Amino acid sequence: MNKTEMLTLFVLIERIYPPFRIKNEIVNYYFNYCQQFDYEMALSCIIGHIRKSPYPPSLSHIASRCSLHSLSAEISDSRNWEKEYVLANHVS
């Protein structure tokens, strides 16, 4: 994710949770950490959190959710590959 996308997420969190305030130090500190996140996945995690919690999400919470989603996607991809491999071996 780029810095503009990260700021978009921070603004969303700030609007939903008024005590959460964006500061330049926070943006600069977390940008290196957030670069590895997929924007759409992080947005989805934040929206899910907003639906469930009256408290703002922590970056570690978002990171863990993004990691779980990417891990489950990788597992799903590997299972699809495995099914295709098994089917190909039975057909030939």
C-alpha positions in Angstrom: 0.0 0.0 0.0 1.2 3.5 -0.7 1.2 6.5 1.7 -2.0 8.0 0.2 -3.9 4.7 0.7 -2.6 4.4 4.3 -3.8 8.0 5.0 -7.2 7.1 3.5 -7.5 4.3 6.0 -6.3 6.5 8.9 -8.9 9.1 8.0 -11.6 6.5 7.9 -10.6 5.3 11.4 -10.5 8.9 12.6 -14.0 9.7 11.4 -15.5 6.6 12.9 -13.5 6.8 16.2 -13.2 10.5 17.2 -10.6 9.9 19.9 -8.3 8.5 17.3 -6.1 11.4 15.9 -3.8 11.3 13.0 -0.4 12.9 13.6 2.6 13.2 11.3 4.7 11.1 13.6 2.2 8.3 13.5 2.0 8.4 9.7 5.8 8.4 9.3 6.3 5.7 11.9 3.8 3.3 10.5 4.3 3.8 6.8 7.2 1.4 6.5 5.2 -1.2 8.4 2.1 -0.7 6.3 3.7 -0.9 2.9 3.5 -4.7 3.0 -0.3 -4.7 3.4 -2.7 -4.9 0.5 -4.9 -1.9 0.6 -8.1 -3.7 -0.3 -7.5 -6.3 2.3 -6.6 -3.8 5.0 -9.8 -1.8 4.2 -11.9 -4.9 4.4 -10.3 -5.7 7.8 -11.0 -2.2 9.1 -14.6 -2.2 7.9 -15.1 -5.6 9.6 -13.6 -4.2 12.8 -15.8 -1.1 12.7 -18.9 -3.3 12.5 -17.9 -5.3 15.6 -16.0 -2.9 18.0 -16.6 0.4 19.6 -12.8 0.9 19.8 -10.3 1.8 17.1 -8.3 -1.1 15.6 -4.6 -1.4 16.5 -2.1 -1.8 13.7 -1.2 -5.2 15.1 -4.9 -6.2 14.8 -5.0 -5.1 11.2 -1.7 -6.8 10.4 -2.9 -10.1 12.0 -6.2 -10.0 10.0 -4.4 -9.2 6.8 -1.9 -12.0 7.5 -4.8 -14.5 8.2 -6.6 -13.5 5.0 -3.4 -13.8 2.8 -2.6 -17.1 4.5 -6.1 -18.5 3.9 -5.9 -17.3 0.3 -2.6 -19.1 -0.2 -4.0 -22.3 1.4 -7.0 -22.1 -0.9 -4.7 -21.6 -3.9 -2.6 -24.6 -3.0 -5.7 -26.7 -2.5 -7.0 -25.7 -5.9 -3.6 -26.6 -7.4 -3.7 -30.0 -5.6 -7.2 -30.8 -6.9 -6.2 -29.9 -10.5 -3.1 -32.0 -10.1 -5.0 -35.0 -8.8 -7.7 -34.7 -11.6 -5.0 -34.4 -14.3 -3.3 -37.6 -13.1 -6.6 -39.5 -13.0 -7.7 -38.3 -16.5 -4.5 -39.2 -18.3 
